Amino acid sequence: MSTHSYQYVIIGGGMAAGAAAQGIRELDADGSIALIAAEQAPPYKRPPLSKGLWKGEPVADIWLDTAKQGVEMYLGRRAQRLDVQNQRVVDEQGDEYRFDKLLLATGSTPKRLPLDGPGPHGEERVLYYRTFADYERLRQLAGGGSHFAVVGGGFIGSEIAAALTMNGKQVSLILRGERIGGHLYPQDLGDYLNDYYREKGVDLLTKTTVAGLRARGEQISVRLQGAGGAAANELAVDGVIVGIGVEPNVELAAAAGLEVTDGIVVDELLRAGHPAVYAAGDAANFYDVALGKRRRMEHEDNANKMGRAAGRNMAGAAERYGHSPFFYSDLFELGYEAVGETRASLETVSDWKEPYREGVVYYLREGWVRGVLLWNVWGQVEAARRLLREPGPFQPQDLMGRLPG
């Protein structure tokens, strides 16, 4: 066991952590920085794991330049105890890290299927897809396998299903609901996307759940259950990729007595209830000025912008975080960018230039635009952000032709 002292300690090794190091260096060129991360890999860009790397983009392009920021990295380490009052962190090996300022960029953990695993000989073929190690493992499986099951129709599920299909693999996409992205897209767009995936060769299994997994030689047997508990069938696949959502990693903060409510609660300066402790990224619950509400975001733009802002504030900037994050996805030849609150349960108004191929979907509550989905429409994120800040009320006809503009 040993004791280290740093001006800045960052817990986490994702994009928010990498951006924080950059933010610190913008104001403090020499202050000592330590980064403690459970992954063995240094900080990297996560979106290419389910997007660009499957389209031939080089792996070398995903790595961030954290090491060039003069950061001392403790990789493969888990921070287990945070003592806020004495400003120290202890990892699982008993090493202690004293800090002047601390950033909790602890990220999130994939939800797991509520059932027993396939056994010790099949666990390596079931991936809760999140990390670069998961990407490397799936690449290895895809090199020798031909049929894969993907569980979940959210961001990870829909992107990995498309990526594997474009790489010549047979994919069975298993959805608990009736359509891909059921929580996000209006029903007509979701129905179109279901048909689109089927046309691309994806075996789409809707209103279906995974009832069991079992190792069968070099394959995994996936037992399925249809709607109403009716037995469906059993798939023999070369790998299972699960994307059914994530949970923010808040245990360290909660045990330290910091406020936790769907993430680590931060103020406008991204402080987590203590003047020396900040939080950013997937695990941070922040106030979205444009929407007038607290929220948590699990996407690249927020990780980068919030991480950088937290780093700058740790170094003395005292800048309010007022960014409205956007997110994006690639689905075969289709793609989108979106801002705000994009939930299918809201009132939606669609303005199609070409139905389901190019257009804008607006999400409204009481006439106020809460979110904008730019479907195969590019370069309009800033205009969409401005629209979120307009008070309205808007009638559907007011939004026709509003974006792009």
C-alpha positions in Angstrom: 0.0 0.0 0.0 1.2 3.5 -0.8 0.0 7.1 -0.6 0.0 9.5 -3.5 -0.8 13.2 -3.6 -2.2 15.1 -6.6 -3.8 18.4 -7.3 -6.4 16.7 -9.4 -7.7 13.2 -9.3 -10.1 11.8 -11.9 -12.0 8.6 -11.2 -13.1 7.0 -14.4 -11.4 6.4 -17.8 -14.1 7.3 -20.3 -14.5 10.3 -22.6 -15.6 12.6 -19.8 -12.4 11.8 -17.9 -10.3 12.4 -21.0 -12.0 15.7 -21.7 -11.6 16.8 -18.1 -7.8 16.4 -18.3 -7.9 18.6 -21.4 -10.0 21.1 -19.6 -7.6 21.2 -16.6 -4.6 21.8 -18.9 -6.3 24.7 -20.6 -5.9 26.6 -17.4 -3.3 24.8 -15.4 -0.3 23.6 -17.5 1.6 22.0 -14.6 -0.8 20.8 -11.9 -0.4 17.1 -11.1 -3.2 14.9 -12.4 -4.0 11.2 -11.6 -6.6 9.1 -13.4 -7.9 5.9 -11.8 -9.9 3.6 -14.1 -11.1 0.0 -14.0 -10.4 -0.6 -17.6 -7.0 -1.6 -18.8 -7.2 0.7 -21.8 -6.6 4.5 -21.5 -9.4 6.9 -22.4 -10.9 6.5 -25.9 -13.9 7.4 -28.0 -16.7 5.0 -27.4 -19.2 5.6 -30.4 -16.9 4.0 -33.0 -17.2 0.7 -31.1 -20.7 0.2 -32.6 -20.3 2.5 -35.6 -17.2 3.5 -37.5 -14.9 0.6 -36.6 -17.3 -1.8 -38.3 -17.2 0.4 -41.4 -13.4 0.2 -41.7 -12.3 3.2 -39.7 -8.9 2.5 -38.1 -8.7 1.5 -34.4 -5.8 4.0 -34.0 -8.2 6.9 -34.4 -10.2 6.1 -31.3 -7.5 6.9 -28.7 -7.6 10.2 -26.9 -4.4 12.1 -26.1 -4.8 11.9 -22.3 -1.2 10.7 -21.8 0.0 13.8 -23.6 -1.7 15.9 -21.0 0.8 14.7 -18.4 -1.7 12.5 -16.6 -0.4 9.7 -14.4 -2.8 6.8 -15.2 -3.6 4.0 -12.8 -5.4 1.5 -15.1 -7.1 -1.7 -14.0 -7.8 -0.1 -10.6 -11.1 0.4 -8.9 -11.7 3.3 -6.5 -13.5 1.6 -3.5 -13.7 4.3 -0.8 -14.1 8.1 -1.0 -13.4 10.2 2.1 -14.7 13.6 1.1 -13.9 15.4 4.3 -10.2 14.3 4.3 -10.1 14.5 0.5 -8.7 11.1 -0.3 -9.6 8.0 -2.3 -8.6 4.4 -1.7 -8.5 1.8 -4.4 -9.0 -2.0 -4.1 -5.3 -2.6 -3.6 -5.3 -0.2 -0.6 -3.4 2.6 -2.3 -4.5 6.0 -1.2 -4.8 9.1 -3.5 -5.0 12.5 -1.8 -6.5 15.3 -3.9 -7.1 19.0 -3.9 -9.9 18.6 -6.5 -11.7 15.4 -7.5 -13.8 14.5 -10.5 -16.2 11.6 -10.4 -16.5 10.5 -14.1 -17.5 7.0 -13.1 -19.7 6.3 -16.1 -22.3 3.6 -16.2 -22.7 -0.2 -16.2 -24.9 -2.2 -18.6 -28.0 -3.8 -17.3 -27.9 -7.6 -17.4 -30.5 -10.1 -18.4 -32.5 -11.3 -15.4 -31.4 -14.9 -15.7 -28.5 -17.2 -15.1 -25.7 -17.1 -17.6 -24.8 -19.9 -20.1 -22.2 -21.5 -17.8 -18.4 -21.1 -17.6 -17.8 -22.3 -21.1 -20.2 -19.9 -22.7 -19.8 -16.6 -20.8 -17.2 -15.3 -23.3 -19.9 -15.5 -26.0 -22.4 -13.2 -24.2 -21.4 -9.6 -24.4 -22.9 -6.7 -22.4 -21.4 -4.4 -25.0 -19.7 -1.4 -23.6 -15.9 -1.4 -23.8 -13.0 -1.7 -26.2 -12.4 -5.2 -24.8 -16.0 -6.0 -25.8 -15.3 -4.8 -29.3 -12.2 -6.9 -29.6 -14.0 -9.9 -28.4 -16.9 -9.4 -30.8 -14.5 -9.0 -33.7 -12.9 -12.3 -32.7 -16.3 -14.0 -32.5 -17.4 -12.5 -35.8 -14.2 -13.7 -37.5 -15.3 -17.3 -37.0 -19.1 -17.1 -36.5 -22.0 -16.4 -38.8 -25.1 -16.0 -36.7 -25.5 -13.6 -33.8 -28.4 -12.7 -31.5 -28.8 -9.0 -30.5 -31.0 -8.3 -27.5 -32.6 -4.8 -27.3 -33.6 -2.2 -29.9 -32.0 0.9 -28.4 -28.8 2.6 -29.4 -26.4 -0.3 -28.9 -28.8 -3.0 -30.2 -29.9 -1.2 -33.4 -26.3 -0.1 -34.2 -24.7 -3.5 -33.6 -27.4 -5.3 -35.5 -26.7 -3.0 -38.5 -22.9 -3.3 -38.1 -22.9 -7.1 -38.0 -25.3 -7.4 -40.9 -23.2 -5.0 -43.0 -20.2 -7.3 -42.2 -22.0 -10.3 -43.7 -23.4 -11.9 -40.5 -26.9 -13.3 -39.9 -28.5 -11.3 -37.1 -31.6 -12.0 -35.0 -32.7 -8.8 -33.3 -34.8 -9.6 -30.2 -37.2 -6.9 -29.0 -39.4 -6.9 -26.0 -41.6 -4.3 -27.6 -43.2 -4.0 -31.0 -40.6 -1.9 -32.8 -37.0 -0.7 -32.9 -36.4 2.3 -30.8 -39.9 2.1 -29.4 -39.2 4.7 -26.7 -37.8 7.2 -29.2 -39.4 7.1 -32.6 -43.1 7.9 -33.5 -45.0 4.8 -34.3 -45.0 5.3 -38.0 -41.2 5.9 -38.2 -40.7 2.8 -35.9 -42.8 0.7 -38.2 -40.8 1.9 -41.2 -37.5 1.1 -39.4 -38.7 -2.4 -38.6 -39.4 -3.0 -42.3 -36.1 -1.4 -43.3 -34.1 -3.7 -41.1 -36.0 -6.8 -42.4 -35.2 -5.6 -45.9 -31.5 -5.5 -45.0 -31.7 -9.1 -43.9 -32.2 -8.8 -40.1 -34.4 -11.4 -38.5 -36.6 -9.2 -36.3 -38.3 -10.9 -33.4 -40.7 -8.5 -31.7 -42.7 -8.9 -28.5 -40.1 -11.5 -27.5 -37.9 -12.0 -24.5 -34.9 -14.2 -23.7 -36.0 -16.9 -21.3 -32.7 -18.7 -21.0 -29.1 -19.0 -22.2 -27.1 -22.2 -22.4 -23.7 -23.2 -23.8 -23.9 -25.7 -26.5 -20.4 -26.6 -27.7 -19.0 -23.6 -29.6 -22.4 -21.9 -29.6 -25.0 -20.4 -27.3 -28.5 -21.7 -27.2 -31.0 -18.8 -26.7 -34.4 -19.8 -25.5 -37.1 -17.3 -26.5 -40.5 -16.6 -25.1 -43.2 -14.8 -27.0 -45.9 -12.4 -26.0 -48.2 -13.7 -23.2 -45.7 -16.3 -22.1 -46.2 -18.4 -25.2 -43.3 -20.5 -26.2 -41.5 -19.3 -29.3 -38.3 -21.1 -30.4 -34.7 -21.6 -29.6 -31.8 -20.1 -31.5 -28.3 -21.5 -31.7 -26.0 -18.6 -32.3 -22.2 -17.9 -32.2 -22.6 -14.9 -29.8 -25.2 -12.8 -28.0 -24.9 -9.1 -27.7 -27.0 -7.5 -25.0 -28.0 -3.8 -25.1 -30.9 -3.2 -22.7 -29.7 0.0 -21.1 -27.3 1.1 -18.4 -27.3 2.2 -14.8 -25.1 5.1 -13.6 -22.2 4.1 -11.3 -23.1 6.1 -8.2 -22.1 3.7 -5.4 -18.9 5.5 -4.6 -20.6 8.9 -4.4 -23.5 7.5 -2.4 -21.3 5.8 0.2 -19.4 9.1 0.6 -22.7 10.9 1.5 -23.0 12.8 -1.7 -26.5 13.4 -3.2 -27.6 10.7 -5.7 -30.9 10.9 -7.6 -30.7 9.1 -11.0 -27.0 10.0 -11.0 -24.7 12.1 -9.0 -26.4 15.5 -8.5 -24.3 18.4 -9.5 -24.8 22.2 -9.4 -24.4 24.7 -12.2 -20.6 24.6 -11.8 -20.7 20.7 -11.8 -19.8 20.4 -8.1 -21.2 17.3 -6.4 -22.2 18.7 -3.1 -18.7 19.5 -1.9 -16.4 22.4 -3.1 -13.6 20.0 -3.9 -15.7 17.3 -5.7 -17.1 17.4 -9.2 -19.0 15.0 -11.4 -19.4 14.7 -15.2 -20.5 12.3 -17.9 -22.9 9.4 -17.8 -23.1 9.4 -14.0 -23.9 13.1 -13.5 -27.4 14.5 -13.0 -27.3 18.1 -14.2 -29.8 21.0 -14.8 -30.6 21.4 -18.5 -31.2 25.1 -18.9 -32.9 24.7 -22.3 -35.4 22.2 -21.0 -35.8 23.7 -17.5 -35.3 20.3 -15.8 -32.7 17.9 -14.4 -31.6 15.1 -16.5 -28.8 12.6 -17.2 -27.2 12.0 -20.6 -25.3 9.0 -21.8 -23.9 10.3 -25.1 -20.6 11.5 -26.5 -21.4 15.2 -26.8 -22.4 15.6 -23.2 -19.4 13.5 -22.0 -17.0 15.7 -23.9 -18.5 19.1 -23.1 -19.3 18.4 -19.5 -15.9 16.7 -18.8 -14.1 19.7 -20.3 -16.2 22.1 -18.3 -15.7 20.2 -15.1 -11.9 20.2 -15.7 -11.8 23.9 -16.3 -13.9 24.5 -13.1 -11.6 22.3 -11.1 -8.8 24.5 -12.3 -10.6 27.7 -11.2 -12.7 28.8 -14.1 -16.1 29.0 -12.3 -18.1 28.7 -15.5 -21.8 27.7 -15.5 -22.6 24.6 -17.5 -25.5 25.5 -19.8 -24.8 23.2 -22.8 -27.7 21.4 -24.5 -26.2 18.1 -25.5 -27.0 16.3 -28.8 -26.8 12.7 -29.6 -26.7 10.7 -32.9 -26.9 7.3 -34.4 -26.0 5.4 -37.6 -28.5 2.7 -38.9 -27.2 1.2 -42.1 -27.5 4.1 -44.7 -29.8 6.1 -42.3 -28.7 8.3 -39.5 -29.8 11.2 -37.3 -28.8 13.9 -34.8 -31.1 14.9 -32.0 -31.3 17.4 -29.2 -33.5 17.7 -26.2 -36.2 15.3 -24.9 -37.0 12.9 -27.6 -39.6 10.5 -26.2 -42.2 8.8 -28.2 -44.8 9.4 -25.4 -44.7 13.2 -26.2 -46.8 14.8 -28.9 -44.8 14.5 -32.2 -45.0 16.5 -35.4 -43.2 15.2 -38.5 -42.1 17.3 -41.4 -40.8 15.0 -44.1 -39.0 16.1 -47.2 -39.0 12.4 -48.2 -41.1 10.2 -46.0 -38.9 8.3 -43.5 -35.8 9.1 -45.5 -35.2 12.8 -44.8 -37.0 15.1 -42.5 -37.5 16.5 -39.0 -39.5 15.2 -36.0 -40.5 17.7 -33.3 -41.4 16.5 -29.8 -43.9 18.8 -28.0 -45.5 19.2 -24.6 -48.2 21.9 -24.3 -47.0 23.5 -27.5 -43.4 23.9 -26.3 -40.8 22.1 -28.4 -39.0 19.8 -26.0 -36.9 17.8 -28.6 -35.9 17.7 -32.2 -34.9 14.6 -34.3 -33.0 15.5 -37.4 -33.5 12.4 -39.6 -30.9 12.3 -42.3 -30.7 16.1 -41.9 -27.3 17.5 -41.1 -25.9 20.8 -39.9 -29.0 21.9 -38.0 -28.1 21.0 -34.4 -27.5 24.7 -33.4 -30.8 25.7 -35.0 -32.6 22.9 -33.1 -31.0 24.1 -29.8 -32.3 27.6 -30.4 -35.8 26.3 -31.0 -35.8 24.5 -27.7 -35.3 27.9 -26.0 -38.3 29.5 -27.7 -41.3 29.7 -25.5 -44.0 28.9 -28.0 -46.7 27.8 -28.0 -46.4 26.2 -31.5 -49.1 24.8 -33.6 -48.1 21.9 -35.9 -48.3 24.2 -39.0 -45.8 26.6 -37.4 -43.1 23.9 -37.5 -43.6 22.9 -41.2 -40.4 24.0 -43.0 -38.9 25.5 -39.8 -35.8 23.3 -40.0 -33.6 23.1 -41.9 -33.5 26.8 -42.2 
